[in-house]
């Protein structure tokens, strides 16, 4: 990308999209295009096509998505599948029709099988069954990355896909029901500390292993890949390190300053037993993450404290 290339960041108000905008500005890119949902509903095909015809972006970062944790995914399976597939197809197809030089599609590590060999390599995609609790979202993301692959094979486009591990950081969603595990824990321990609660009860038994990547590190990788990678196979984005959910809750409680008991409700689902990405591909390209988990949680907690409006979403 040239510094004055016209770059469209879809989903710029979300956690990933806003981090990509920050990283582009930090690196001196000057021609960034954004649209809010009220200005452009990406699920409306005609509106998306008009936007691309008028703006003709050279590069597209597709970070827009309908996202949520286990509860949200389980309660709105149809919505998660429909909204994500429609907006992905609209943006990718319009980019192709209007001669976009390169598009980067942002997915999720939930695309990989529930019991995939660990750490999960990119080529384990579609080798066995998905995790049932987020199957609809995973199928939507698989559709998006496959559409990019098929356009490359049929029309010679240069569209790439990036599959991040669990993300956290500025502009996260701290909703008590619809958030992911780390921001949910930040909010719960903060509120327990404020109220003087003697205990906090968490879902499952704390045994699942998870990997977490600070969102600004992901944004740095996204810009790096846009400039340094082309290929049909998706690229994993992670740290290559994992922590148990029990260990994570203890770490968040420490950072927040909550000193009560942590209890476990084993009637609640654990989700996938283990999710660790193989990040050897990005390592071979010369990239590695920068933010250690405890430092990142401190930064995320500061973001939570200074953004009360978002904390109430």
N, C-alpha and C positions, 0 to 999 in steps of 0.2 A: 504494500500500500504506500502511495505517496502521501506526504503530509497534508496535501490539499485535496486528496481523493474524497469523493462524496460517500460518506459512510452512514448507513441506516442502522440504528440499534433498536430492534423491536423489543418492547418490554423494558424501556429505560427507567421506569419508576420502580421496578422490582429490585430485589436484592442483587441478582446477577447482572441485569441490564445496567443498573446504576453503577455497579462496580466497573463494568466495561467502559462506560462513559468516562468515569474518573481516570481509568488507566489510559484511554485514548488521549484525553486532555493532558495528562501527565507526560505522555510521550510526544506531545506537540502536534497532534492531529487537529485540524482547524475547521473541518467541514463536516460536522456531525449532524445528522438529521434525526429528529425524534418526533413522536406523536403520542399524546395521551389516549387512553381508551375512549374518552368522549370525543376526541378529534378523529379517531380512526378505530373502528371496531374490526379487529382482524378476523372475526368469524363471518364478516359480510364480504363475500367474494367480489362483488361489483365495486365496492368502495376500495378494497385493497388493490384491485387492478387499476382503478383511476389514479390512486396514489403513486403506484409504480410508473405508470405512463407519464405522469407529470414530473416526478422527481428524478427518475432514472438513476438510482444509486449505483455506484460502482461496486460497493461491498456491503454485505448484509450480515449482521450478527443477529441470529434468531434466538433471543432469550425469553420471549414472551411465552407464557404457559399458565394453565390453571393448575395450581399446586396445593398440597395439603398433606397432613400426617395420616396415620392409620385410620383414625375415626372418620375423617373427611373422605378418604378414599373408599371406605366401606359403605358410607351412607350415600354416596353420589357416584356410583360406578358409571352410569350412563352419561352423566354430565362430564365427568373427567375424560371419558373416551371421546365423546362427540366434540366438545369444545377444543380439546388439544389437537385432534386429527384435523378438524376443519381449519383452524388458524394456521397450522403448519402447512397444510396443502395450499392454502390460499397464498401465503407469503412465498413459499418455495416456487410454486408454479408461476406467480407473477414476476418473481425475480428472473426466472428462466425466460419468460416471454419478452422481457424488456432488456435482455442482454447484460444482466449483472455479471461482473467479472468473477466474483467469488462470493460464496455464501458459507457461513459457518452455523451449523445447527447444534443447539445445546440440548442434550438429553439428560439422562439420569442412569446411575448404576443399577437401578431397579429393572432395567431391560434384561439383565442376566438371569439365568435360571436360579431358582430358590436354593438348590443344592449343587451349584456349580463348584468345580474344583477351586480351591483357594490357594493363593490369590487368583482372582478372576482375570484371565486374559481376554483380549478383544475377540478372539476367535471362538469363545465358548457361547456366543450368542446363538439362540434358538436350538441348543443342543438337548434341552430337557424343560420340564414344566417351570412356569413362573411362580413367584410368591403370590398366593391368592389374595392377600389383603391389598395389594396395589396392582393387580393384573391389568385392570382397565387402563390405568395411566401408562404402565409399561408397554402395552400393545400400541397405544397411541405414539409413544416415543419411538418404538421400533418401526412403525409405519413411516415416520418422518425421516429417520436415518436411511431406511431402505429406498424411499423416494429420491433422496439425494444420490444414493448409489446408482439407482437405475437411470437417472438423468445423466450422470457421468458416463455410464456405459453406452447409453443410446445416443446422446447428443454431444458428448465430449465436454461437458461442463466441468468446473473445478469447485465442487461443493463438498465440504468436509463436515464431519460430525464429531462432537466432543461429548464424552459421557463422564460427568463429574460424580464423585462420591458425595456423601452427605456434606452439605454446605452450611455455613453460618457466617454472621458478621453484620455490618451496617445495613440498614433497611430490611432486616429480617421481619418475619411475621410472628408476633408474640401472642396471637389469639389463643385463648385457653383450650379451644377444641380443634381448630384448624391448623395449628402450627406443627412443625416438626419437633423431634425430641429435644434438641439442645436449646432452642429458644423457649420451648415449653418449660423446660427445667429452670431456665433463668427466671422466668416469670413466677413460677411456683415457689421457688426458694426465696425470691425477693419478697413476695407477698407473705410467705410464712415468717420471714424475718421481721417484716413490718408489723404483723399481727401478734407476734410472740408465740406462734403455734409450737406445740411441743413435738410434733412429728409431721412428716410429709410422706404420703403413700404414693409409690410409683407403680407403674404397670409391669406385670410379668415377674420374673425372678431375678432380673439383672444380669443374666448370663450371656445374652447375645453380644457378639463382638461387632463393633462399628468403626469406621474410618471417618475422619472429619477434616475438611479442607476449608481454610479461611477464604472468604469470597474474593478478596482483593488478590490473593494468590492465583485463584482461578482466572480472574480477569487478565492478569499478566500473562498467563498461559494462553488464553484465547487470542490475544493480540500476537503473541509469539507464533502460534500455529497458523494464524491467517497469513503471516509473512514467511513461514518456513516449512509448511507441510501441505502436501497434496496427496490424496489417495482415497480409495473407496472404503477401506476399513476404518471403522471408528477409532478414536483415540481416548484412552482412559485418562482421567484427570484426578489425581489423588496424592496422598503423601506416602503410601506404602506402609503406614503404621496404623495399628488398631488398638482399641480400648474397649473393655466391657462396659455395658450400660451401667452396671453397678459402679465401676471406676469413674465413669463420666459423671454420674450423679454426685459422687463424693467430691469430684474436682469442682463442679459447678457450685456446690454448697460451700466449699472452701473459698472460692473467688467471691461469691455473694456475701459471705460472712454469716451463713446460717449454721447454728450450732445444735439444732434439735436432732431427733432421731429420724432415720430414713427407713420406712417400712415398705414391704412389697406385697402387692395384690396378685397372687399367682393365678387367680381366675381370669385375669386379663391376658390378651395375646402377647407373645414375645416378638412376633414377626420373624423374619429370616434369621436363622441361628448365627450366621456369619456373613459379612460382606466386606471383603478386602479386595481392592483392585490391584492388578499387576500393572505397575507404572514403568516397566522397563522400556516401553516405546518412547515415552517423553524423555526419559533419562538418556536414552541413546541420541535423542535430538539435541540434548544439551540443556534441558530445563529441569529445575527442581523447586519444590515449595520453599517458602521463607519463614512462615509464621508457625511457631510451635503452638500446640493446643491450649495450654494454660494461658499463654500470652494472648491468643486469639479470643479466648473466653473473656478475659479482662476487657479487651476492646469491645466485644459484643455487649457486655454488661454496661459499659459506659454509654454505648449507643442506646441501649434500652432506657437507662436513667434519664437521658437528655432528649428523649423523643416520646413524651407521654401520649401524644395523639396516636402514634403508631402502636403503642403498647396496648391501647384499648381496642384495636381492630378485632 
